[in-house]
Amino acid sequence: MTWIRRLYKLSLLLLCAWIIVTGMFFWAGIWGIFVVPRSPEKPRGATWIVSREEDERFLNAPDTVFMTEEQKLVAPKSPAAALGAELAKKPKKPIEKRIIFKLPYWGLLLEQAKEHAAEEKK
């Protein structure tokens, strides 16, 4: 019976350590949440834990484009400048290569991502 208790205590300890380390990755800004809404390509939708890019928000979605303050101030004056500004908005590494965990779709997170994007545009 004692080995079962030891195994139980060890599993609780490992679970607590995993929760603490995961929380630290979120708090430090290394990981973020990316919500993919339901669509014909992804009928179930998805929520991904991803490694964040330099200027990326913690909570993000494909239809909320994040622009830095410098990109908001510089208005493109030519088609080449507009293309350069569009390329600067895109992440350096594709989102599919930055996925750490795949979770089920959570619509509440998508709504929160859209609200935060709307607040940043103001």
Beta strands, then each sheet from edge to edge (+ up, - down):
strand 1: 31-36
strand 2: 46-51
strand 3: 59-60
strand 4: 99-103
sheet 1: 3+ 1+ 2- 4+
end
